């Protein structure tokens, strides 16, 4: 399983709209609206890197209100 954190910058005034579109996606395990440089942070879990590519290409890139994303793939977990 691949775990990644997706940091999202949204066009001003569209934060809630984008959050609502993404929060119930089954690959999104956690979603937060945040203050600062980014507007939304997602914790995503997918089986393979190809599935992460699909999430980016078929989900994130189709949301026109998203200006930019940065994806951080987790290398370790200490729970």
N, C-alpha and C positions, 0 to 999 in steps of 0.2 A: 504494500500500500504506500502510495506517495502522499505526503502531506505538504501543502504549500500555503503560504500567506500571500494574498493578493491585495496590494495597496492601490486604491483607486482615487483618481481625481475626476470630479464631475463638473460639468458646466454649471456655473452658479445658479442656484434656485431649483436644481433638479435632484438634489441629494435624496429626498424621500422617495421620489419616483424610481430612481435606480435601486435604492435599498429594497423597496417593495418587489421589484422585478427579480432580485437575486436571492433574497433571504430564504425562500422556500425551495430552491433548487436542491435536489437530493445530494449533490456533491458538496454543497456549502454546509459545513458543520457548525460554523459560527459566523455571524455577520454583525458588524458594529458600525454605527455612524460615529465619527470621531472629529475632534477639533485639531487643527494644525495644517500641515502641508497636504495631507491626504484627507479625503472626505469619508471614505468607507474602507474598512479592512475586513477581508474574508479569510476564514480558515477553510481550506478546501481539501478533501480527501478523494483520491482517485486511484484505481488499481495500477495504472501504467502512465508513463510519460506521454504516450499517444493520447490517452484520455484527458490529460491536462492540456495538450495541444487542442483537442476538440472543444474543451471548455472555453479556451481562449478564442478560438476561431468561430465556433458556432453559437456561443452565448455572449461573451463580453464584447466582441467586435461588432456585434449586431445591435448593440445598445448605443444609439447615436448620441446620447447625453454624456457618455463617458469620453473624457478628453485624453486620459493617460492611465496606464496601469504599470505596476512594477510587481513582479512575482518573485517571491523568495521561497525556494524549495528547502524544506527542513532536512537537516542531515542527522540530527539526534533528537531524542525525546527523553527527558528525565522526569517522569511523572510521579 
